[in-house]
Amino acid sequence: MSEETPQEPEDDEDIQYFVRIGQTDLDGTKSVERALTGLDGIGRRTARLVASEAAVDRTATFGALEQDTIDDIVSLVESLGDDLPDWLNNRPGDFYTGETKHIVGNDLGLTRQQDINRMKMIDSYKGARHKRGQKVRGQRTKSTGRTEGTIGVNVEEIREEQAEEAAEEDDE
């Protein structure tokens, strides 16, 4: 057996294992592009645009970057709607303001829930489907999306009825 011990990379001491953007912790051991996709509202394409806008190698380890570079990326993510083209924003023509925005993080979930509640209140078609717990986007519902427990024939119920009939015949 060899007496060699595995050498640990020296860069591990300088890595931030968690990078906080908004209210989300991102994995600092992943690449910049992959780590940014952990944030709601940012996909691979948007993460690649953020990395190129910040002039950072998208394959670099996110936690190993300098703090100034991480702060630049955080500020870019927070003001993402200004830098992206209109077709890439996730909120075109906001209902209340009419602006085209890109919402990121927990705000995305809150905004989606507010939209669903508004549809329920005005009793639109989609709102009525949401209220009933049915599929909203035109999917087939004849054989899928069943939420009730019984599908088809209930064998236990039939056996109980047969047992009752057999007991009545034995009594006669």
Disulfide bonds with the S-S distance in Angstrom:
none
